[in-house]
Amino acid sequence: MNSASRTVSRFSPGPSCAAHRAGASARKNSAAAARRVHELIEEGVQAGVFRALNGHFAAQVVAVTIDAVQSGVLLERTGLTAGDAFSELGDLLLDGLSSERGAFEPPSAAVRWPRNQV
C-alpha cells in the first residue's frame, strides 16, 4: 500500500465508523420496507383492492423516500416532520393504488404545505 492509499483509507469511512454503520442500517431498513411494500401491493392487486401497476417501482419510491426522510433532505425541502412525511407518503401510495375509479379528490383549501413553500 503506497502512502496515498494509506492516507485515503485513513480518512475513508470503514466498517468501524459509526456514521457508516448507521447509513448501512438505514439502507437495510428502507430495503426491508420496500420488500414489504412490494409484497403488500402484490397481495392487494390479487385481492382486487389495488389496481395492477409496477409494484417494484412503487416499492423503490418508498425506499428512496425513506432514505430522503432519514437523511433530512426531504424534511428540509418540504418543512414536514418525519411523521408527517410518512403520513403523506402513505396517503399518496394508497390513493395512487386504489382500484376504485373516481377515488381522486382535488386538494382542499387546507393543504398541508408550509406557507413559505410553493
BAKEGU-533240 format. One record per residue (C-alpha): x, y, z. Coordinates in pm, whole numbers, m for minus. Example, Ala and Ser with C-alpha at 12.3 -4.5 7.8 and 13.67 -1.06 7.14 Angstrom:
// BAKEGU-533240
       X       Y       Z
    1230    m450     780
    1367    m106     714
END
This chain:
// BAKEGU-533240
       X       Y       Z
       0       0       0
     150     334    m104
     136     646     114
    m153     799     m87
    m363     485     m35
    m285     485     336
    m391     849     361
    m718     790     175
    m801     477     374
    m729     660     698
    m999     918     618
   m1244     690     440
   m1532     556     646
   m1455     196     731
   m1670     m69     890
   m1589      71    1234
   m1717     421    1151
   m2045     485    1337
   m2186     705    1059
   m2111     437     801
   m2282     171    1014
   m2584     397    1071
   m2614     464     697
   m2589      95     618
   m2851      17     880
   m3087     282     740
   m3043     140     389
   m3122    m209     520
   m3436     m74     685
   m3553     105     372
   m3479    m203     160
   m3678    m420     401
   m3964    m170     390
   m3953    m171       9
   m3974    m550       1
   m4271    m546     238
   m4447    m273      38
   m4396    m476    m279
   m4549    m782    m108
   m4846    m579      17
   m4905    m431    m328
   m4900    m775    m488
   m5145    m906    m227
   m5369    m602    m281
   m5367    m647    m659
   m5457   m1015    m623
   m5741    m926    m384
   m5870    m659    m623
   m5812    m380    m372
   m5525    m222    m566
   m5505    m166    m937
   m5236    m353   m1127
   m4920    m149   m1157
   m4547    m194   m1124
   m4519    m285    m756
   m4142    m294    m774
   m4135      71    m885
   m4372     177    m606
   m4160     m12    m353
   m3845     165    m473
   m4021     502    m443
   m4092     412     m80
   m3728     314     m19
   m3594     635    m174
   m3842     842      26
   m3746     668     350
   m3379     740     277
   m3460    1105     199
   m3657    1143     523
   m3387     976     731
   m3114    1192     576
   m3320    1504     644
   m3316    1618     281
   m3688    1571     224
   m3777    1728     558
   m3565    2034     483
   m3717    2077     138
   m4079    2031     248
   m4083    2165     602
   m4259    1847     717
   m4176    1640    1021
   m4074    1278     966
   m4414    1160    1088
   m4597    1398     855
   m4376    1296     561
   m4451     926     616
   m4820    1002     655
   m4816    1190     325
   m4631     901     160
   m4894     658     288
   m5177     876     157
   m5002     917    m177
   m4949     543    m215
   m5295     437    m105
   m5470     696    m321
   m5249     607    m617
   m5301     234    m573
   m5675     242    m517
   m5868      28    m761
   m6175     250    m722
   m6234     470   m1023
   m6301     832    m939
   m6134     799    m599
   m5931    1113    m667
   m6041    1420    m475
   m5890    1758    m556
   m5688    1916    m276
   m5893    2110     m25
   m5820    2461      95
   m5648    2303     395
   m5341    2189     204
   m5069    2079     444
   m4777    2258     277
   m4577    2507     479
   m4682    2859     395
   m4337    2961     277
   m4320    2673      26
   m4475    2684    m319
END
